[in-house]
Amino acid sequence: MKAEDYRERRIEIDGWEVNLASYKIGDTYYCHADNVSPGATITRAHGATREEAEQHAIEYSREHLSKTRVRAV
């Protein structure tokens, strides 16, 4: 199977810059969320529509990032 309908965009979640990449394989949309620098995966999600998959990824990312402590340099 081949990924179709690929889209990538950057959003901000609670002060963190997050890259969302979404695509369709078969009848399911997938979304991969990573922090822009250094590009580490925050979460992956899927859904029947792109909006559903992205919304799940945003919700899960918000949960994970809210637990992340920021150290002053």
FIKEVEX-652638 format. One record per atom (N, C-alpha, C): residue number from 1; residue in three letters; x, y, z. Coordinates in Angstrom, 2 decimals, always signed. Layout:
<rs>
pos,code,c1,c2,c3
NUM,ALA,X,Y,Z;
...
</rs>
This chain:
<rs>
pos,code,c1,c2,c3
1,MET,+0.85,-1.18,+0.00;
1,MET,+0.00,+0.00,+0.00;
1,MET,+0.89,+1.24,+0.00;
2,LYS,+0.36,+2.28,-0.56;
2,LYS,+1.11,+3.52,-0.71;
2,LYS,+0.39,+4.66,+0.01;
3,ALA,+1.18,+5.52,+0.66;
3,ALA,+0.60,+6.69,+1.34;
3,ALA,+0.10,+7.68,+0.29;
4,GLU,-1.07,+8.25,+0.55;
4,GLU,-1.69,+9.23,-0.34;
4,GLU,-2.08,+10.46,+0.46;
5,ASP,-2.34,+11.54,-0.23;
5,ASP,-2.90,+12.75,+0.36;
5,ASP,-2.05,+13.26,+1.53;
6,TYR,-0.73,+13.32,+1.33;
6,TYR,+0.21,+13.74,+2.38;
6,TYR,+0.12,+15.24,+2.60;
7,ARG,+0.12,+15.65,+3.87;
7,ARG,+0.12,+17.07,+4.21;
7,ARG,+0.93,+17.26,+5.48;
8,GLU,+1.70,+18.33,+5.51;
8,GLU,+2.52,+18.65,+6.67;
8,GLU,+2.28,+20.10,+7.05;
9,ARG,+2.15,+20.36,+8.35;
9,ARG,+1.95,+21.73,+8.82;
9,ARG,+2.50,+21.88,+10.23;
10,ARG,+2.83,+23.12,+10.59;
10,ARG,+3.33,+23.41,+11.93;
10,ARG,+2.28,+24.18,+12.71;
11,ILE,+2.14,+23.78,+13.98;
11,ILE,+1.21,+24.47,+14.87;
11,ILE,+1.91,+24.67,+16.21;
12,GLU,+1.32,+25.47,+17.06;
12,GLU,+1.84,+25.67,+18.40;
12,GLU,+0.87,+25.05,+19.41;
13,ILE,+1.43,+24.26,+20.32;
13,ILE,+0.63,+23.64,+21.37;
13,ILE,+1.26,+24.01,+22.70;
14,ASP,+0.57,+24.83,+23.46;
14,ASP,+1.03,+25.24,+24.79;
14,ASP,+2.48,+25.74,+24.78;
15,GLY,+2.82,+26.56,+23.79;
15,GLY,+4.15,+27.15,+23.72;
15,GLY,+5.18,+26.31,+23.00;
16,TRP,+4.84,+25.11,+22.57;
16,TRP,+5.75,+24.22,+21.86;
16,TRP,+5.41,+24.23,+20.38;
17,GLU,+6.42,+24.32,+19.52;
17,GLU,+6.20,+24.22,+18.09;
17,GLU,+6.14,+22.74,+17.73;
18,VAL,+5.05,+22.34,+17.06;
18,VAL,+4.81,+20.94,+16.73;
18,VAL,+4.56,+20.80,+15.23;
19,ASN,+5.17,+19.81,+14.64;
19,ASN,+4.98,+19.50,+13.23;
19,ASN,+3.98,+18.34,+13.12;
20,LEU,+2.91,+18.54,+12.36;
20,LEU,+1.93,+17.48,+12.11;
20,LEU,+2.06,+17.02,+10.67;
21,ALA,+2.28,+15.74,+10.48;
21,ALA,+2.31,+15.14,+9.14;
21,ALA,+1.16,+14.15,+9.08;
22,SER,+0.26,+14.34,+8.13;
22,SER,-0.88,+13.44,+8.01;
22,SER,-0.94,+12.88,+6.59;
23,TYR,-1.44,+11.65,+6.49;
23,TYR,-1.50,+10.96,+5.21;
23,TYR,-2.54,+9.85,+5.30;
24,LYS,-2.91,+9.32,+4.15;
24,LYS,-3.93,+8.28,+4.08;
24,LYS,-3.33,+7.01,+3.51;
25,ILE,-3.61,+5.89,+4.17;
25,ILE,-3.26,+4.57,+3.66;
25,ILE,-4.53,+3.74,+3.70;
26,GLY,-4.96,+3.30,+2.54;
26,GLY,-6.24,+2.58,+2.46;
26,GLY,-7.38,+3.52,+2.81;
27,ASP,-8.21,+3.13,+3.77;
27,ASP,-9.34,+3.95,+4.19;
27,ASP,-9.07,+4.71,+5.49;
28,THR,-7.83,+4.66,+5.99;
28,THR,-7.50,+5.25,+7.29;
28,THR,-6.50,+6.38,+7.13;
29,TYR,-6.74,+7.48,+7.86;
29,TYR,-5.79,+8.59,+7.92;
29,TYR,-4.91,+8.42,+9.14;
30,TYR,-3.63,+8.75,+8.98;
30,TYR,-2.66,+8.67,+10.06;
30,TYR,-2.04,+10.05,+10.26;
31,CYS,-1.65,+10.33,+11.50;
31,CYS,-1.02,+11.61,+11.80;
31,CYS,+0.16,+11.36,+12.73;
32,HIS,+1.28,+11.96,+12.41;
32,HIS,+2.51,+11.85,+13.19;
32,HIS,+2.83,+13.25,+13.70;
33,ALA,+2.98,+13.39,+15.02;
33,ALA,+3.32,+14.68,+15.62;
33,ALA,+4.73,+14.60,+16.19;
34,ASP,+5.54,+15.62,+15.88;
34,ASP,+6.89,+15.68,+16.46;
34,ASP,+7.20,+17.12,+16.84;
35,ASN,+8.13,+17.25,+17.83;
35,ASN,+8.57,+18.59,+18.16;
35,ASN,+9.59,+18.99,+17.12;
36,VAL,+9.51,+20.21,+16.65;
36,VAL,+10.28,+20.65,+15.50;
36,VAL,+11.79,+20.52,+15.73;
37,SER,+12.24,+20.87,+16.89;
37,SER,+13.66,+20.73,+17.20;
37,SER,+13.79,+19.94,+18.48;
38,PRO,+14.25,+18.76,+18.47;
38,PRO,+15.09,+18.06,+17.50;
38,PRO,+14.33,+17.12,+16.57;
39,GLY,+13.01,+17.15,+16.54;
39,GLY,+12.24,+16.29,+15.64;
39,GLY,+11.84,+14.97,+16.24;
40,ALA,+11.83,+14.89,+17.55;
40,ALA,+11.46,+13.64,+18.22;
40,ALA,+9.95,+13.43,+18.16;
41,THR,+9.55,+12.19,+17.94;
41,THR,+8.13,+11.86,+17.88;
41,THR,+7.47,+12.09,+19.22;
42,ILE,+6.35,+12.79,+19.19;
42,ILE,+5.54,+12.98,+20.40;
42,ILE,+4.46,+11.90,+20.43;
43,THR,+3.75,+11.75,+19.31;
43,THR,+2.69,+10.75,+19.25;
43,THR,+2.34,+10.44,+17.80;
44,ARG,+1.64,+9.35,+17.64;
44,ARG,+1.06,+8.97,+16.35;
44,ARG,-0.41,+8.67,+16.62;
45,ALA,-1.25,+8.98,+15.65;
45,ALA,-2.69,+8.76,+15.82;
45,ALA,-3.29,+8.37,+14.48;
46,HIS,-4.51,+7.85,+14.52;
46,HIS,-5.21,+7.52,+13.28;
46,HIS,-6.70,+7.78,+13.45;
47,GLY,-7.39,+7.87,+12.32;
47,GLY,-8.82,+8.11,+12.34;
47,GLY,-9.42,+7.91,+10.97;
48,ALA,-10.73,+7.99,+10.91;
48,ALA,-11.45,+7.80,+9.65;
48,ALA,-11.27,+8.98,+8.70;
49,THR,-11.02,+10.18,+9.27;
49,THR,-10.80,+11.38,+8.46;
49,THR,-9.50,+12.04,+8.91;
50,ARG,-8.96,+12.92,+8.05;
50,ARG,-7.75,+13.66,+8.40;
50,ARG,-7.98,+14.48,+9.67;
51,GLU,-9.13,+15.14,+9.75;
51,GLU,-9.42,+15.99,+10.89;
51,GLU,-9.45,+15.18,+12.19;
52,GLU,-10.04,+14.00,+12.14;
52,GLU,-10.11,+13.13,+13.32;
52,GLU,-8.71,+12.69,+13.75;
53,ALA,-7.89,+12.26,+12.80;
53,ALA,-6.53,+11.81,+13.11;
53,ALA,-5.70,+12.95,+13.69;
54,GLU,-5.79,+14.15,+13.07;
54,GLU,-5.03,+15.29,+13.57;
54,GLU,-5.52,+15.72,+14.95;
55,GLN,-6.82,+15.68,+15.17;
55,GLN,-7.36,+16.08,+16.47;
55,GLN,-6.87,+15.14,+17.57;
56,HIS,-6.85,+13.84,+17.29;
56,HIS,-6.33,+12.88,+18.27;
56,HIS,-4.85,+13.16,+18.55;
57,ALA,-4.07,+13.42,+17.51;
57,ALA,-2.65,+13.69,+17.68;
57,ALA,-2.43,+14.97,+18.49;
58,ILE,-3.24,+15.99,+18.26;
58,ILE,-3.13,+17.24,+19.01;
58,ILE,-3.47,+17.01,+20.47;
59,GLU,-4.53,+16.27,+20.74;
59,GLU,-4.93,+16.00,+22.13;
59,GLU,-3.85,+15.21,+22.87;
60,TYR,-3.33,+14.15,+22.23;
60,TYR,-2.29,+13.34,+22.87;
60,TYR,-1.02,+14.17,+23.07;
61,SER,-0.67,+14.99,+22.08;
61,SER,+0.52,+15.84,+22.20;
61,SER,+0.37,+16.82,+23.35;
62,ARG,-0.81,+17.41,+23.47;
62,ARG,-1.06,+18.36,+24.56;
62,ARG,-0.87,+17.67,+25.92;
63,GLU,-1.37,+16.43,+26.04;
63,GLU,-1.20,+15.68,+27.29;
63,GLU,+0.28,+15.43,+27.59;
64,HIS,+1.03,+14.99,+26.60;
64,HIS,+2.45,+14.69,+26.80;
64,HIS,+3.26,+15.96,+27.08;
65,LEU,+3.02,+17.01,+26.32;
65,LEU,+3.80,+18.23,+26.49;
65,LEU,+3.49,+18.93,+27.80;
66,SER,+2.27,+18.77,+28.33;
66,SER,+1.93,+19.40,+29.60;
66,SER,+2.72,+18.79,+30.76;
67,LYS,+3.25,+17.58,+30.56;
67,LYS,+4.03,+16.90,+31.59;
67,LYS,+5.53,+17.18,+31.46;
68,THR,+5.90,+17.91,+30.41;
68,THR,+7.31,+18.16,+30.13;
68,THR,+7.77,+19.41,+30.88;
69,ARG,+8.85,+19.25,+31.61;
69,ARG,+9.41,+20.40,+32.33;
69,ARG,+10.42,+21.10,+31.44;
70,VAL,+10.48,+22.42,+31.53;
70,VAL,+11.42,+23.21,+30.78;
70,VAL,+12.45,+23.75,+31.75;
71,ARG,+13.71,+23.51,+31.45;
71,ARG,+14.79,+23.98,+32.31;
71,ARG,+15.35,+25.28,+31.78;
72,ALA,+15.61,+26.20,+32.67;
72,ALA,+16.27,+27.46,+32.27;
72,ALA,+17.72,+27.17,+31.99;
73,VAL,+18.20,+27.73,+30.91;
73,VAL,+19.60,+27.48,+30.52;
73,VAL,+20.48,+28.62,+30.97;
</rs>
